């Protein structure tokens, strides 16, 4: 352990007892003490004082490098010794480094949770007496890239009977212009009954081609044994589902379907039609649903012909869940689950408004999706899958082999 003899000048000591500039004087005092501690540690490690000739010298002094250290009395500048022919080491910054790392992680968490960079600057300056620029916050957030990339390219193992897909539009700056980009998101229920965020992709538009590329990527990563895909009635999306998930049923979101029907009906019939649609959705089986359909068509084909036409044309697409046991239908017949996830994305998006580039979308929204996936995988099971496998004549223990 190095023995340290501290020397303090009179001006610094006088400042400690002055009413004006006391905080600054304490910062200077702490800086003087710590710099002398660093010099003493350097002498101990070298085995020689400055300009001293000794046989036991291990290396030579090579100037200093300045380093800022944020403390309770303000930010001070330290002169860290540099050695030629050897490395200078000190434990003085270990606690600071741990605290700084915790602060950086907290700042990244704030960004993920939708806190603006301007607000982060204000918070960190108030708490730490230090200002973090927008560029620094952005640089810190880039540390998320490896985590997000590993998540979005991870292998999908096992079986995924139920898949839910949707798109949300974000504004991204590209080539000096602000463009609307579609964020394609796929979630699913795995063989054990837990929800997962299967993947996401940023696309120029929600076309059959862009959805097809996304589905191809999911399948290459291992997405298999899909029994039912739920989505909205977007033609490009539906065509891509039928092409890439042959053998799987397509379930049209019943909530959006109801909205389409009611939007074409006279307002005075809205409540009546809503009740009739509820009878169809909650029918005990397909036969019962067809019976209610026939009654509804007969009652409203003259009152609301446009709505009846939509109902008849889309009926087969909204009853795909009827092939499943009753207990699974409510969670799989609408897109409410992924809509809640979309609302979390929109909450962050309202803060950011315009993303500076596509990489920032992948980074920030990707980190949010990683967080949700972890919450789902460690939370309560979304579905008990045993009755589903009983209906297939399989045992739950055969799930992995079936995949």
N, C-alpha and C positions, 0 to 999 in steps of 0.2 A: 504493500500500500504506500503510495507516494505521500510524503509529508509536504504540506502546503503552507507557505508563509504569505499571507495576503497583504497587499499594499493598496491603500485607498488614498486618493488625493483629497485635499481640503475642500475644494469646490464641490465635489460630489457629496461630502458629508454635510456641508452647509445646506445643500439642496434638500436633504432629508428633513430638515427642521423648518423649511420654508413653507408657507401656506400655498404659495403659487408653485405649480409644477412639481408637487410632491410625487405624483404617480410617475412622472417622467424620471425623477431622481431615483426612485426605487427600481425602475427598469434598468437604468444605467448602473446602479449598484449590483443588481443581479448579473448583468452582462459582464461587469468587471470581475466578479467572483468566479463565474463559470469559465471565463476565458483563462483565468489564472489556473483553474483546475485542469483545463485541457492542456495547458502548457506543462504543468507538473506531470501529468500522465504521459505526455510526449517524452519528457526527460527520463522518466522511469523506464519506458519501453526502449529508448535508444541507449540508455546506460551512460548518458553524458549530457551536461548542460550545454547551452548555446556556446559555440566557439571553443568548447573544452576538448582537449585531446586525451583520449583514454584508450587503453588496449581492449577494454570490454565493449566498445561501441558496436552496436548491431546494424545501424543504418545512419543516414544523414537527413537533416531537416531540408524540406523542399518547399518552403513557403506555407501559405494557408489558403483555405477556401472558405468563403463566407456561407453561413447557413442561418436562416431565420428560424426562430423558435417562438411559438406562441405560448405565453404564460398568463397567469391571472393578473399580472401587472402590465401586460402589454406585449407586443412583439419585440423581441430583442435579436440582435445580430451577433452571432458567435463566429470566432475565427478558429476553424478546425485545422489543426496541424496536418501537413502532408509530409510523408517520408519518402526519400529516395533510397531504393534498395530494400524496402520493407513497408508494411502496411500499418497505419495507425488505427487502433481500435479503441472504442470507448463505449461503455454501457449507458452513458448519459442520455442518449436519444431513444433508448429502447421503449421506455414508457411513452414518450412523445410519439414514437412510431405506431405503437398500439392504439393510442388515442386518435392519431391522425387517420389510421386505417378505419377505425370505427366511425369516425366522422365521414369519411369518404363513402362507406357503405350506407350510412344514414342518408347522405345526399343522393345517392343513386336510388335508394328506396323512395325518397321524396319525389324524384322525377317519375319513377314507375307509377306512383300513386297519384300522379296528376298535378303535382305542385310545380308552378312555373319557375323558370330559372331566375326570374327577377325576385320572386318571393324567397327562393333559396339563398340568394345573395343577402337579402335583408336579415333572414334568420341567422345565418352563419356569422354575419358581421355583429349582430346583437349578442350572440352567445359566445363567440370566440374572439371578438375584436379583430377579425380578419375578413377581408372581402375576397370572395371567390368569383371570378368572372364567368360569363356564359361559356366562353371557350374552354375554361378549365372544367366546368361541370360536364361539358360535352366530352372532353377527353376522358374524364373519369367514367362516364357512361360507356365508353368504348370497351371498358373492361368486361362489360356484359356480353360482348360479341361471342367469345368462345363458348360460354354457357348456353346462349341461345342457339348457336349453330349446332352444338352437340344435341340439343333437345329436338330441333326440327329435322335432324337427319338420323335420329336414333332408330334402330330396328324395331318394328312392331311385331311382337312375339305373341303367339297364341291366337285365339279366336276373337273376332269382333262381330257378334251377331247383329248389332244395331248401330247404324252410323247416321249422324245428323250433320247436314252441311248448310252453310249460309254464307252470305257475303255482306260486307259493310264498306261504304265508300269513304275515303279519306282524301284530303287535299295535300298534294306533294309538289314541291318545287322541282322542276326539271327543265334544263336548258333555258333558264331565265323566265320560265312561265309556270304558273300554278295549274296543275292538272289534277283531275279526279282519277283516283286509282281504286280498284276493287281489292279488298283484303278477303281472300277466300279462306274460310275456316272450316275444319272438319273435327267434330267431336264424336265419341262413340262410347258404347258400353262394352266392356271386355267380357271374357268368358267367366270371370269371377263376379261380375255384376257391378264393378266400379266404373265410373266415368273416366275418360281420358281425353285430353286434347291431342288428337291424332296428328295434326299438322296444320300449316297455314302457308299461304302463298300470296304475294302481291302481283296483281295482273292489271293490264291496261284496261280491260273491260271484262264483263261477265259473259263471255261467249262460250259456245260448245268447245272450241279449241282450248281456251284457257282452263276451263274446268277439266277437260280431258287430260291436259298436261299435269294438272294437280293430282287427279286420280291415278294417273300412271306412276307418279312419284310415290304415292301412298302404297300402291301395290308392289312396287319395287322394294319398298322398305319392309314389306311383309304383311300388309293388310289383306286378310283372307277370311273365308267363311262368313261373308256378309249375308244376312238373311233379309234385312229390311233397311232401306235408306229413306230418311225423311227430309223433306226440303219444301221450299216454296215452288210455285208453278212458273218457273222461268224456263222458257223453251230450250235455250242452250244448255242449261243445267240438267234438265230432265233427259234430254237426248244423250248427254255425256254419261249420266247415271245408267241408262239402259244399255249403253255400249260397253261400259267398263265393269258393270256389276250384273252381268247376265245371270239370270236365275234368282236374283234378289227382287223382292217386292219394292215398289215405290209408294211411299205414303205421303200424300199431299197434306200440308199443314192445314188442319181443320179451322183454325182461327182465321187465317188469311182467306180460306175458302168462304167462310161465313161473311167476312167483310166484302168480298167480291159480290156475293149474292145480294146482300142488303144494299149495297151501293147502287144496284140496278132496280130496286123495288121502291114503290111509293112509300113515303115515310110512315104512313098510317098502318102499314102492314109489317113494319120492322119487328115489333115485339112478337107478333104471332109467328112470323117466319123464324125468328130466333128460337122460339120454343120448339117448332117442328124440326129444326136442324138439331137441336139438343136431343130430341127423341131418336133421330137417326144415329147420332154419334154414340148414344148410350144404349142402343139396341143390344139385346142379349146375344144375337148372332146375326149372320149375314141375311138369313131368311127374314128375320124380324125387321132388319134395316130396309130390305126391299119392300116389305109391306108398308112401312111408314113412308117410304119414297113415293109409292103409288098413290097413297092418300094425299100427300102434300101436292103432288103434280095435279091431281084432280081438283083440289081446292083452290090452287093459285095460278093455273095455266092461263086464265083469263084476267085475273087481278094483277098478276106480275109476270107476264110472259117472258121477259128478258131474264129474270131471276130463275125461273123454272128451267129455261134452256141451259143456263150455267150449271144448275143442280144436276140435270140429267147427263150432261156431257162429262161432268167431273165426278159423278157418283162412284165409279169403280176405283178412282184414285184415292178417295177419302176413306174407303173401308178396308184398305189393305191390312190394317191392324186387327181386323176381325178374325184373321187366321191364327192369331195368338191368344193365349189364355187371357181372361178378363183382367187379371191383376197387372198386366203389362201395357194395356191399351192406353190408359190415361196419360202415362209418361211418354208415350211414343206417337201419339196422334197429333200433337201440335209442336211448334218450334219454340215454345215458351222457355225451355231450358237454355237453349243457345241464345235466345233473345236477351235473357238476363246477363249472359256473358257479353253480348254485344253492347248492352247498356254500360257495363264497366269500361269497355273500350271507348265508348262515346264520352264517358265522363272524363277520361284522360284527354281525348281528342278535343274537347271543348276548351281545355287549357292551352294545348299546343296550337290548335287551329290549322296551321300550315307547317308541314314537316319540311325541313331543309333539303332532304334527299330520301331516296328509297331505303338507304341503309339505316337511317334513324327510325323509320317505321318498323323495320324488322327488329331493330334493337329494343325499342321501347315497348311496342306491342308484344313482341316475342317474350320479353321478360315478364310482362303481365300474364301471358298465357302459361308460361312456366310456373308461375306462382299459383294460378288456378289449378293446374294439373296436379301440383303437389298437394294442394288442399283437398282435391277430390280423392286422390290415391291414399291419403292418410285419414280421411274422414269416414263417415258412415257409408256403408255399402248402398249403392243407388237402387239395386234390384237383387232379389233372391232368384237366382237363375235355375234352381232345381226343377221347378214345374215346367220351365221351357225345355230343359233337356229330357224330362219325362215324356213330354209331348213328341219329342224326336226319337224316343226309344233309346236314349243314351244315358249313361251315368255321368255325373258331374266329374268324376275322376278321369273320364275319357276325353275331356275337353282338349287338353294339349295334344293328344294323339290325333284327334279329329282335325286339328288345324294343320 
